[in-house]
Amino acid sequence: MQAYAIIKKKRDGERLSPEEISWFIERHTAGEIADYQAAAWLMAVYLRGLDAQETASLTEALLRSGRQVDLSGVDGVKVDKHSTGGVGDKTTLVLAPLLAAAGVKVAKMSGRGLGHTGGTIDKLESIPGFKTELSLQEFISQVNRVGVAVAAQTEEIVPADKKLYALRDVTATVDSIPLIAASIISKKLASGADAIVLDVKAGSGAFMQDVTAARTLARLMVTVGKRAGRRVAALITDMDQPLGYAVGNAVEMAEAIAALKGRGPLDLTELCLELGSRLLVLAGPASNAQVARVRLEEILWNGRALSKFREWVAAQGGDPQVVDDPGLLPQAPRRIPVLSPRSGHVVEVNALAIGEAVRILGAGRARKDEPVDPSVGVILAAKVGTKVDAGEPLAHILARDKGEHEAKELVASAYAIAASPPKTRPLVRAAVEE
Ligand code: URA
């Protein structure tokens, strides 16, 4: 086989065989195909697309490039969840202990934040002492003992994706549906769970700006995951405005703790219950989503999810006292209000602008190796549908030593205020199970 012929075949819109895809990925990972040829292939894929079979072949090839976590030693059904990335998305922090308290085993590997979207690992590390670098042995033993472990994804998981993603990042080929699907699903398969729920975001703060594109991505990921023998379902959910009120690291952790106490924002709690009930059905303990939801609501309201959260935090070396005293989480020294210029109804809170403001304050990173400030962020005071008076706070900026003015402008620009109330939009736009 020749790299040139494979690039040309895709350039001309032909279908690649599993052998061709597998050969290309293997040789590129081994350094035998140059990055310039891989970049040309990526652009051909971007322009011509891959069908479901080709995407499944690419997913398998990526998966084979690294280590696969063997969770067969863990009793029961192992579950995982993936979000395509959003602003203020702290669902894993609530969902993981909630599901573990419901009796399924949560084994999740997560990433750090990049660009305007935050990462679960950064949020977890805002708890003093919390350790996210677990060896495979520690990860598996904790899932067995506590029922939940969330660890930073190791270098050994799908190295081919890392290499390819770095090229996509600089060749304008990130936002290709089959490339995103193969990248995400290969990592989920490598993490070893039996049942996976995907939260595919649609809106201004997401990869997929509209519901149609999000649905296509969700369908493809569900198809590829099922072909690989896993139980997979997806929800398409709103990311036009941030989820909840808190955006940052420690502030999102504090909001997740409030949700586990039954005092969280409605949208966050709703999303956790919806994603959680789909997973309970996939994993087997519930016969349908309604039954699963009732069960999860009970576990949330009776405090069992909160107890499981304490146990999980302690197991990963974190200080469980943050549950009773969220003041122990890192605090930003400055709190600056952003005031409403006029009276009216909030009709838009642009998630991308809020995410950018939070990154500029130091809570996120533009490059993978930058440190983050766990204390800074933005707390919204008004969301879509809130009625505000002129001079009332729309949001508060939590700042330390940088980005305050730029962040203030971005947050102010994120808000649109109109004389009439907006039409309400559902949080869950669609479900994809087939
Ligand atoms: N997240 C991933 O892991 N991969 C992509 O390609 C896009 C988002």
Residues whose N, C-alpha, C, O or C-beta is under 5 A from the ligand:
A	BS01	URA	V174 L179 I180 S183 I184
